[in-house]
């Protein structure tokens, strides 16, 4: 099983990466091959809705020249896409949002003169999230948005795991968060494998 983790956090020592550590370890221990793509380190321009991507139903086809075609290839080659992001203002971080906009057009050839295929139809997608609010009030809008995104793009939404940060004077990770995160990784393994 190949897992492409799209990391939306700008902080390599942040909470989302702390959660990602045991998540990846668990998946790799089960036999998964994982790759993490740090979005903040890449050039990801926002979609301009030019629809150049709709002309070729066999390729990404975006007119912009940045790092997104490389991400497209990694996503297309994986079995499971994991969006790992802190929640800022009830949604994912800006580079992840820009990438999601570009992928929904480049992967889904629905917007041209004729309706084409979803190049990633049937792939699995899951969320690994951190937030400052209780997850049911901090992550719910992003989770619902991604449920709709997956339905539209013909992806299989496998669920979401979120952990709350109680404040900058409190350590983020603890044994309970690690155990829940590892359990989520096992659930995803079982669902995809």
FENKAFEN-V734481 format. One record per residue. RES is the residue in one small letter. PHI is phi as a letter, one per 30 degrees, with the letter a starting at -180 (* if undefined). OMEGA is omega in radians with two decimals (* if undefined). Layout:
RES;PHI;OMEGA  RES;PHI;OMEGA
//
This chain:
x;*;3.09  x;c;-3.12  x;c;3.06  x;c;-3.13  x;c;3.08  x;c;-3.03  x;c;-3.10  x;c;-3.11  x;d;3.03  x;d;-3.01  x;c;-3.14  x;d;3.09  x;c;-3.07  x;d;-3.08  x;d;-3.11  x;d;3.10  x;d;3.07  x;d;3.09  x;d;-3.11  x;d;-3.12  x;e;3.13  x;d;3.09  x;d;3.12  x;d;-3.13  x;e;-3.12  x;d;3.13  x;d;-3.13  x;d;3.08  x;d;3.10  x;d;3.12  x;j;3.14  x;d;3.00  x;c;-3.10  x;c;3.02  x;b;3.12  x;c;3.10  x;c;3.14  x;d;-3.02  x;d;-3.12  x;d;3.14  x;d;-3.04  x;c;3.04  x;c;-3.14  x;b;-3.14  x;d;3.09  x;d;3.09  x;d;3.09  x;c;3.13  x;h;3.12  x;d;3.11  x;i;3.05  x;e;-3.13  x;d;-3.08  x;d;-3.09  x;d;-3.09  x;b;-3.10  x;d;-3.12  x;c;-3.05  x;b;3.11  x;e;2.96  x;i;-3.12  x;d;3.13  x;d;-3.11  x;d;3.14  x;c;3.11  x;b;-3.06  x;d;-3.05  x;d;3.09  x;e;3.09  x;d;3.11  x;d;3.10  x;e;-3.13  x;d;3.14  x;d;3.13  x;d;-3.12  x;d;-3.09  x;d;-3.05  x;c;3.05  x;c;-3.09  x;b;3.04  x;c;3.08  x;c;3.04  x;c;3.13  x;c;-3.07  x;a;2.88  x;d;3.10  x;c;3.08  x;c;3.12  x;h;3.03  x;i;3.09  x;b;-3.12  x;d;3.14  x;d;-3.07  x;e;-3.14  x;d;3.10  x;d;3.12  x;d;3.11  x;d;3.13  x;d;3.14  x;d;3.09  x;d;-3.13  x;d;-3.12  x;d;-3.09  x;d;3.08  x;d;-3.10  x;d;3.14  x;d;-3.07  x;c;-3.07  x;c;-3.07  x;c;-2.82  x;c;3.13  x;c;3.13  x;d;3.07  x;b;3.12  x;d;3.14  x;c;-3.07  x;d;2.92  x;c;-3.06  x;d;-3.11  x;c;-3.13  x;e;3.09  x;i;3.11  x;d;-3.14  x;c;3.11  x;b;3.10  x;b;-3.11  x;c;3.02  x;b;-2.91  x;b;2.97  x;b;-3.13  x;a;3.12  x;c;3.08  x;d;2.95  x;e;-3.05  x;e;-3.12  x;d;3.09  x;c;-3.11  x;c;-3.05  x;c;-3.00  x;d;-3.11  x;d;3.10  x;d;3.13  x;d;3.12  x;d;3.09  x;e;-3.13  x;d;3.01  x;d;3.14  x;d;3.10  x;e;-3.12  x;d;3.13  x;d;-3.14  x;d;-3.06  x;d;-3.13  x;i;3.05  x;c;3.08  x;c;3.11  x;d;-3.06  x;c;3.07  x;k;-3.03  x;b;3.00  x;b;-3.11  x;b;3.05  x;b;-3.06  x;c;3.01  x;c;-3.05  x;d;3.10  x;k;-3.05  x;d;3.11  x;c;-3.13  x;b;3.08  x;e;-3.09  x;d;-3.03  x;d;3.00  x;b;-3.06  x;d;-3.13  x;d;3.10  x;d;3.12  x;d;-3.13  x;d;3.13  x;d;-3.13  x;d;3.09  x;d;3.11  x;d;3.10  x;d;3.10  x;e;3.12  x;d;3.08  x;d;3.14  x;d;3.10  x;e;-3.12  x;d;-3.10  x;d;-3.08  x;c;-2.99  x;d;*
//
